Amino acid sequence: MPGPSLVALRSYALLASTAAAGTSSELPLYPPLDLDAIERDVYSFVTATRFPDPEKNRPPQSLPPWQAHLAAIVTQAVGVLERAVTECGFEHLALSFNGGKDCTVLLHLLQAVRWRYWRTTMMHDGVVTCPPLPLLVTVHVAPVDGFPEEVAFVQKAAARYRLNLLNTAAPMRNGLTEFHAQYPAYTAVAVGTRRTDPYSEHLGDLAPCDAGWPPLLRVNPILDWQYADVWLFLLSSRIEYCPLYDLGYTSLGPKSQTVRNPNLKVIPTAQVDDGDVVAAAVYLPAWRLEDGSQERCGRLQMRK
């Protein structure tokens, strides 16, 4: 059954964000890191899980359309992550994180799954206090000329989400090779790839790396999420994201090859300044993009 249209999902995200914030939805909210809250937010949408907890997993029986859609895609993504934790091993699953919107969704989902697994595994036989969640081993493959704002967000996310961050240089193959050399016990890495990304149309949820790459299993939980799905989840859950997305960027790559999406450009009413007409262009935030197929229009190589 197809999900709501991109425009409808964007509207749902706006309404959900406004209702949750009680203020302008244009302003991102920055909730404090709380693993119980992250787990609760994510698993409140999960309708099937390998790690049941009757006390904390009680999804409502009747949901409005935007929440029903979230429940479907979050349940699917969590299922992929739970499968990876079960089949690969909790201690063998790492994360690839570059600070982009898709990776931010993945980070939030993965920490919810890891905390649910860790908490339900450790809290037994009269244990009163759960041991701290181990740091999430994370590889950050940074472009040579990345945005300073994106790098700063990665560092902030590492502190807030308890990441053990390994900074490597692009391209991705080199970064994962360096990661595997330093962490040979890790056999799988979760990535924020979506099917609309280049060379990703034939991937599966769990896909071994290609020949010539390190022997890692790529875990793709949000492979079939649409552009609007990403923003629906981020806004409705009030998850902090890289501030560049509020400046009109919709897809982040190397700074020399990335500009703000022209589809978000707005020219306000012209003003007169000492006889000269002034009409400076402004850009709407990324979540205001109505056509998700235009997501990569800010990538210069995609516009040739």
Secondary structure, DSSP 8 states (H G I E B T S, - for coil): -----HHHHHHHHHHHHHHHHSS-TTS-------HHHHHHHHHTS-S--SS--TTT----SS--HHHHHHHHHHHHHHHHHHHHHHHH-GGGEEEE--S-HHHHHHHHHHHHHHHHHHHHHHS-TT--S------EEEEEEE-TT--HHHHHHHHHHHHHTTEEEEEEESSHHHHHHHHHHH-TT--EEE----TTSTT-TT--SEEE--TTS-S-EEE-TTTT--HHHHHHHHHHTT----GGGGGT--S---GGGB---GGGEE----EEETTEEE---EE--GGG-S-GGGGGGGBGGGG-
